Amino acid sequence: MKLSKRGEYALRSLINLGIAAKVGRSLVRVTELAKAEDLPIKFLEQVMQQLREAGFVESERGKHGGYRLAKPSSQIHIGEIVRLIDGPLAPIGCVSQTAYAPCNCPDEAHCGLRMLMLDVRNAIAAILDRYTLADVVEVTTRSLVRDGLPLPFSVPLETTKTKKARGAGTSPAKRLSPTEGVIHQLLGDYAI
């Protein structure tokens, strides 16, 4: 399973909408979502439309319109979003629960590759279906607060000139260690 750009943009935007809801922001314009994550606006509009049609976000039109989550972030599982945008989680069709397709091996019941890929699919599904958008929003906001950074959408949108004046965007992105994932943040020491 490889997350597509569409899937990545959907998840990043939903996380930002979850943060916005957490800080009391009722609506976020698509231009703000795109700017916050440096995403192409036209492509993001298509992604947001798909999320709206699936019932994950709501939109309001007009000058003060925008997007918000259609249901609490605790009711949106990450696996649902990945499946909606990118399809089945299975690395090969013969282990998919939602889009099974027979493979061309002579004995599927005794195929070692199929058994291995079944374990891969089960591990991916277990993680993505276990965590909700609320879990990811919590970990994200906790790490921002820990590092002394403002929460997105809690202050008015800055102009590029203001960001440059205070030096934003000049430091390289911090690389995450192998233990800084959502599971570690929520559960502490944990290994698969």
C-alpha positions as CSV (number, residue, x, y, z in Angstrom):
1,M,0.0,0.0,0.0
2,K,1.3,3.4,-1.0
3,L,-0.6,6.5,-0.1
4,S,-1.3,8.6,-3.1
5,K,-0.9,12.4,-3.2
6,R,-4.7,12.6,-3.2
7,G,-4.8,10.5,0.0
8,E,-2.1,12.5,1.6
9,Y,-3.8,15.8,0.8
10,A,-7.1,14.4,2.1
11,L,-5.6,13.3,5.4
12,R,-3.5,16.5,5.9
13,S,-6.6,18.7,5.2
14,L,-8.8,16.6,7.6
15,I,-6.1,16.9,10.3
16,N,-6.1,20.7,9.8
17,L,-9.9,20.8,9.9
18,G,-9.7,18.8,13.2
19,I,-7.3,21.3,14.6
20,A,-9.4,24.1,13.5
21,A,-12.4,22.6,15.3
22,K,-10.3,22.0,18.4
23,V,-9.3,25.7,18.5
24,G,-12.9,26.9,17.9
25,R,-12.7,27.8,14.3
26,S,-16.1,26.9,12.6
27,L,-15.0,27.1,9.0
28,V,-11.8,27.1,7.1
29,R,-11.5,28.3,3.5
30,V,-9.9,25.9,1.0
31,T,-7.3,28.6,0.2
32,E,-6.3,28.5,3.9
33,L,-6.0,24.7,3.9
34,A,-3.9,24.8,0.7
35,K,-1.7,27.6,2.1
36,A,-1.2,25.8,5.5
37,E,0.2,22.7,3.8
38,D,1.5,24.2,0.6
39,L,-1.0,22.2,-1.6
40,P,-2.3,23.0,-5.1
41,I,-5.7,24.7,-4.6
42,K,-7.4,23.2,-7.7
43,F,-6.4,19.7,-6.8
44,L,-7.3,20.2,-3.1
45,E,-10.8,21.5,-4.2
46,Q,-11.4,18.1,-6.0
47,V,-10.2,16.2,-2.9
48,M,-12.5,18.3,-0.6
49,Q,-15.4,17.6,-3.0
50,Q,-14.8,13.9,-2.7
51,L,-14.7,14.1,1.1
52,R,-17.9,16.2,1.1
53,E,-19.7,13.7,-1.1
54,A,-18.6,10.9,1.2
55,G,-20.0,12.8,4.3
56,F,-16.7,13.5,6.0
57,V,-16.8,17.3,5.6
58,E,-19.5,20.0,5.1
59,S,-19.1,23.2,3.2
60,E,-20.7,26.6,3.3
61,R,-20.7,28.9,0.3
62,G,-20.2,32.6,0.2
63,K,-17.7,35.2,1.3
64,H,-17.4,33.7,4.8
65,G,-17.8,30.1,3.7
66,G,-15.5,27.2,3.9
67,Y,-15.2,23.7,5.2
68,R,-15.6,21.9,8.5
69,L,-15.8,18.3,9.6
70,A,-19.2,16.8,9.1
71,K,-18.9,14.6,12.2
72,P,-16.7,14.5,15.3
73,S,-13.1,13.7,14.6
74,S,-13.4,10.8,17.0
75,Q,-15.9,9.1,14.6
76,I,-13.6,9.3,11.5
77,H,-11.2,6.4,11.3
78,I,-8.0,6.9,9.2
79,G,-8.6,3.6,7.4
80,E,-12.0,4.9,6.1
81,I,-10.3,7.9,4.5
82,V,-7.5,5.9,3.0
83,R,-9.9,3.3,1.5
84,L,-12.2,6.1,0.2
85,I,-9.4,7.9,-1.6
86,D,-6.9,5.2,-2.5
87,G,-9.0,2.0,-2.5
88,P,-8.2,-1.3,-0.8
89,L,-5.3,-1.6,1.7
90,A,-4.2,-5.0,0.4
91,P,-0.9,-5.0,-1.5
92,I,-2.2,-7.8,-3.8
93,G,-5.8,-8.5,-4.9
94,C,-6.1,-12.0,-3.5
95,V,-5.9,-10.8,0.1
96,S,-8.2,-7.8,-0.2
97,Q,-11.4,-7.9,1.9
98,T,-13.1,-5.2,-0.1
99,A,-11.8,-5.8,-3.7
100,Y,-10.8,-9.5,-3.8
101,A,-9.3,-10.5,-7.1
102,P,-8.0,-14.0,-7.7
103,C,-4.3,-14.3,-8.4
104,N,-2.7,-16.5,-11.0
105,C,-0.9,-18.9,-8.6
106,P,-1.9,-22.6,-8.9
107,D,-2.8,-23.1,-5.2
108,E,-4.0,-20.0,-3.5
109,A,-4.8,-21.8,-0.3
110,H,-1.1,-22.8,0.1
111,C,0.6,-19.8,-1.4
112,G,3.3,-18.4,0.8
113,L,3.3,-15.0,-0.9
114,R,-0.4,-14.7,-0.3
115,M,0.0,-15.6,3.4
116,L,2.7,-13.0,3.8
117,M,0.7,-10.3,2.0
118,L,-2.3,-11.2,4.2
119,D,-0.2,-10.4,7.3
120,V,0.9,-7.1,5.7
121,R,-2.7,-6.2,4.9
122,N,-3.8,-7.1,8.4
123,A,-1.1,-5.0,10.0
124,I,-1.8,-2.0,7.9
125,A,-5.6,-2.3,8.5
126,A,-5.1,-2.8,12.2
127,I,-3.2,0.5,12.5
128,L,-5.3,2.6,10.1
129,D,-8.6,1.3,11.5
130,R,-7.5,1.6,15.2
131,Y,-6.8,5.4,15.0
132,T,-9.2,8.1,14.5
133,L,-8.7,11.6,13.2
134,A,-9.1,12.8,16.8
135,D,-6.0,10.7,17.8
136,V,-3.9,12.2,15.1
137,V,-5.1,15.7,15.9
138,E,-4.3,15.2,19.5
139,V,-0.7,14.0,18.7
140,T,-0.2,16.9,16.3
141,T,-1.4,19.6,18.6
142,R,0.5,18.1,21.5
143,S,3.8,18.1,19.5
144,L,3.2,21.7,18.3
145,V,2.5,22.9,21.9
146,R,5.6,20.9,23.2
147,D,7.8,22.7,20.6
148,G,6.3,26.1,21.4
149,L,4.6,26.6,18.0
150,P,1.2,28.2,17.5
151,L,-1.7,25.9,16.6
152,P,-2.9,26.3,13.0
153,F,-6.0,28.4,12.6
154,S,-5.9,29.7,16.1
155,V,-4.6,33.1,14.9
156,P,-5.5,35.0,11.7
157,L,-3.8,33.8,8.5
158,E,-0.4,35.5,8.2
159,T,0.7,37.1,5.0
160,T,3.9,35.9,3.3
161,K,5.5,39.2,4.1
162,T,4.8,38.7,7.9
163,K,6.2,35.1,7.7
164,K,9.4,36.3,6.0
165,A,9.8,39.1,8.5
166,R,9.8,36.6,11.4
167,G,11.9,34.1,9.5
168,A,9.3,31.4,9.0
169,G,10.2,28.7,6.5
170,T,13.9,29.2,6.8
171,S,14.8,26.2,9.0
172,P,14.8,22.7,7.6
173,A,12.0,20.3,8.6
174,K,12.9,18.2,11.6
175,R,13.2,14.5,10.7
176,L,11.1,12.2,12.8
177,S,12.8,9.4,14.7
178,P,11.4,5.8,14.2
179,T,9.7,6.2,17.6
180,E,7.8,9.5,16.9
181,G,4.8,8.0,15.2
182,V,1.2,8.3,16.4
183,I,1.3,4.9,18.1
184,H,4.4,5.8,20.2
185,Q,2.8,9.2,21.1
186,L,-0.4,7.6,22.3
187,L,0.9,4.3,23.8
188,G,4.6,4.9,24.6
189,D,7.0,2.1,23.9
190,Y,5.3,-0.1,21.3
191,A,6.6,-2.4,18.6
192,I,4.8,-4.3,15.8
